[in-house]
Amino acid sequence: MEIKTAEFIISSTDYKKCPSPNLPEYAFIGRSNVGKSSLINMLTNHSKLAKVSGQPGKTQLINHFKIDNSWYLVDLPGYGFAKVSKAQREKWQQFIQDYIVHRENLYCLFVLIDSRHEPQKLDLEFMQWLGEKGIAFAIVFTKTDKLTKNHLEKNSSGYKKELLNYWEELPPIFITSAETKMGKDDLLLFIEDISKRNPIQ
């Protein structure tokens, strides 16, 4: 699948104000500064669709983009460190959780992980929470062009080992780079396959 059109639709802080749930939805989330905007722009062939910033916490809303008039790509605020108040972080956390748990047409949540780091407690806790809530998710390792193959294998294996303490089966895992476009075809094919197998009635 090659994305031809990507159109910004709406930003919101309440899942009830999101677009009508009449199309499949795929959301992207990760720690602040994980490279989420760069990955979204790479997938959509649009250099400025999602705002790229070196400042953690830039995305503060639920942002909906309609892709090829057939599905929604959703850019969610990052979790973890951001230069905002504790009250603001708690507010983000609540509306993000409400969206993830209650959005009926959310087919898959892509959890972005910075491949340069060893397993992070915050990422593992978030994925554990998703498992407890029964949320379908996939892991997307980002920035893989920034480290050696051995280093990547070491860090990704660390995550797999930690996850297998809780699950018998691992979620889908993707290795990506916004710079080299690694993983682009695999991610888009995964989205296309899910949508075909689960059409909204």
ABEGO torsion letter per residue (X at the ends): XBBABBBBABBBABAAABBBBABBBBBBBEBBGAGAAAAAAAAAGBAAABBBBABBGABABBBBBBBGGABBBBBBBBBEBBBBBAAAAAAAAAAAAAAAAABAABABBBBBBBAABBBBAAAAAAAAAAAAAGBBBBBBBBGAAABBAAAAAAAAAAAAAAAAAABABBBBBBBBBAAAGBGAAAAAAAAAAAAAABBBX
